[in-house]
């Protein structure tokens, strides 16, 4: 069945080849001791493609007679001597990585410190606002207590006013009754004085009448003697 599908065989072969190449791929580095040359072939007689500094990262593709076929990070392929490479991360690269990590951490810590300072300033401002708000709330509580006291005093004054109004109405009623009594007393007094005047007039008139009669009798008596 596979013979009738040569295209499928080619695809399977390519996949196996890629997988094998991937399985063989290994990361190696130029050792710390020196700068090495990358050549177009596994021999010192082959032309140098470039120089690789210590710590350069490469991908191992093939090994032959003390030479390694490698691929640089920019995908340029060539041959280097195996004895100048290492599978371990070079000290220089570790140092560079540590320096980068330190710089990153320092930058992050500087940002964090700046953020902490900013948050502390915000917290300080919030505490000031909270203190002001607390003082205002305390003042409002005092004003509210004073208003409640004033309201209680107003109610008390209102009750006193109502009581005084009732007493005033009673006094006014009593005063009106006294005024009426006084008016009646004045009328009685006038009537009394009228009666007294009439009585005096009557007494005077009676006295005059009696006196006149008595004088008349005396004259008659004198005439008959």
C-alpha positions in Angstrom: 0.0 0.0 0.0 2.9 2.3 0.8 4.5 1.5 -2.5 1.5 2.9 -4.3 1.9 6.2 -2.5 5.5 7.3 -2.9 4.5 10.8 -1.8 3.5 9.4 1.6 6.9 7.7 1.9 8.6 11.0 1.2 6.6 12.8 3.8 7.3 10.0 6.4 11.1 10.2 5.6 11.1 14.0 6.0 9.3 13.8 9.3 11.7 11.1 10.6 14.7 13.1 9.4 13.5 16.3 11.1 12.7 14.4 14.3 16.2 12.7 14.2 17.8 16.1 13.6 15.8 17.6 16.4 16.7 14.7 18.7 20.4 15.2 18.0 20.2 19.0 18.4 22.1 20.1 21.4 23.1 23.5 22.7 26.8 24.0 23.2 29.0 27.1 24.0 32.4 28.4 23.1 34.6 27.8 26.2 35.8 30.7 28.2 39.5 30.3 27.4 39.6 31.9 23.9 38.0 33.0 20.7 37.6 30.3 18.1 37.1 30.2 14.4 34.1 28.8 12.5 35.2 27.2 9.2 33.3 26.0 6.2 34.6 22.4 6.8 36.0 20.1 9.5 39.7 21.1 8.9 42.0 23.9 9.7 42.7 24.1 5.9 39.1 25.2 5.3 38.2 28.9 5.0 37.2 30.7 8.2 33.6 31.9 8.1 33.8 34.0 11.3 35.3 34.2 14.7 33.2 33.2 17.7 33.9 34.9 21.0 34.0 33.0 24.3 30.6 32.2 25.6 28.9 32.1 22.1 25.8 29.9 22.0 25.6 27.3 19.3 23.4 24.4 18.2 25.2 21.1 17.7 24.2 19.5 14.4 26.9 16.9 13.7 30.2 15.6 15.1 33.1 14.3 13.0 36.8 13.5 13.9 37.0 16.1 16.7 35.1 18.7 14.8 31.5 19.8 15.4 29.1 21.2 12.8 27.2 23.9 14.5 24.6 26.6 13.8 25.1 30.0 15.3 22.3 32.1 16.8 21.9 33.9 13.4 21.5 30.6 11.6 25.0 30.6 10.1 26.3 27.0 10.0 30.0 26.0 10.1 32.6 23.7 11.8 34.4 24.3 15.1 36.9 22.3 17.1 35.2 20.3 19.8 38.0 20.8 22.3 37.2 24.6 22.4 33.5 24.0 23.2 31.5 23.0 26.3 28.1 21.7 27.0 28.0 23.7 30.3 27.1 27.3 30.4 30.3 29.4 30.4 31.2 31.4 33.4 31.3 34.6 31.4 27.8 33.9 30.1 26.6 33.1 33.6 28.1 36.3 34.8 26.5 38.3 32.0 23.2 36.6 32.7 23.5 37.4 36.4 24.4 41.0 35.6 21.3 41.3 33.4 19.2 39.7 36.1 20.7 42.0 38.7 20.0 45.0 36.4 16.5 43.8 35.9 15.9 43.2 39.6 17.5 46.6 40.4 15.3 48.3 37.9 12.3 46.4 39.3 13.3 47.2 42.9 13.8 50.9 42.0 10.4 50.9 40.5 9.0 49.1 43.5 10.8 51.6 45.8 9.4 54.4 43.8 6.0 52.8 44.0 6.4 52.3 47.7 7.3 56.0 48.2 4.3 57.0 46.0 2.1 54.7 48.1 3.5 56.2 51.3 2.8 59.7 50.0 -0.8 58.6 49.1 -1.2 57.0 52.5 0.1 60.2 54.2 -2.4 62.2 52.2 -5.2 59.8 53.1 -4.3 60.0 56.7 -4.4 63.8 56.6 -7.8 63.6 54.9 -8.9 61.0 57.5 -7.8 63.3 60.3 -9.5 66.3 58.8 -12.7 64.2 58.2 -12.5 62.9 61.8 -12.2 66.5 63.1 -15.1 67.6 60.9 -17.2 64.7 62.1 -16.4 65.5 65.7 -17.4 69.1 65.1 -20.6 67.9 63.5 -21.3 65.7 66.5 -20.8 68.7 68.8 -23.1 70.9 66.6 -25.6 68.1 66.5 -25.6 67.8 70.3 -25.9 71.5 70.6 -28.8 71.5 68.2 -30.5 68.7 70.1 -30.0 70.7 73.3 -31.3 73.8 71.7 -34.3 71.8 70.3 -34.9 70.5 73.8 -34.7 74.1 75.2 -37.1 75.3 72.4 -39.5 72.5 73.3 -39.2 73.5 77.0 -39.7 77.2 76.1 -42.7 76.2 74.0 -44.2 74.3 76.9 -43.6 77.3 79.2 -45.1 79.6 76.6 -48.1 77.4 76.3 -48.5 77.4 80.1 -48.0 81.1 80.3 -50.6 81.6 77.5 -53.1 79.5 79.4 -52.3 81.5 82.6 -52.5 84.8 80.6 -55.9 83.8 79.2 -57.1 82.9 82.7 -55.8 86.3 84.0 -57.4 88.1 81.1 -60.7 86.3 81.9 -60.4 87.2 85.5 -59.5 90.7 84.7 -62.5 91.0 82.4 -64.7 89.6 85.2 -63.1 92.2 87.6 -63.7 94.9 85.1 -67.3 93.9 84.8 -67.6 93.7 88.6 -65.9 97.1 88.8 -68.3 98.5 86.3 -71.2 97.1 88.2 -69.7 98.6 91.4 -69.3 101.9 89.8 -72.9 101.8 88.7 -74.0 100.8 92.2 -71.9 103.6 93.6 -73.5 106.1 91.3 -76.9 104.8 92.2 -75.9 104.9 95.9 -74.8 108.5 95.6 -78.0 109.3 93.7 -80.0 107.8 96.5 -78.0 109.7 99.0 -78.5 112.9 97.1 -82.2 112.2 96.8 -82.4 111.3 100.5 -80.7 114.5 101.4 -83.0 116.5 99.2 -86.0 114.7 100.6 -84.8 115.3 104.2 -84.2 119.0 103.4 -87.6 119.3 101.8 -89.2 117.6 104.7 -87.3 119.8 107.1 -88.5 122.8 105.2 -92.0 121.6 105.2 -92.0 120.9 108.9 -90.2 124.1 109.6 -92.8 126.0 107.6 -95.7 124.4 109.3 -94.2 125.0 112.7 -93.7 128.7 111.9 -97.3 128.9 110.6 -98.6 127.5 113.9 -96.6 130.0 115.8 -98.1 132.9 113.9 -101.6 131.6 114.4 -100.9 131.2 118.1 -99.7 134.7 118.4 -102.7 136.1 116.5 -105.2 134.4 118.9 -103.5 135.7 122.0 
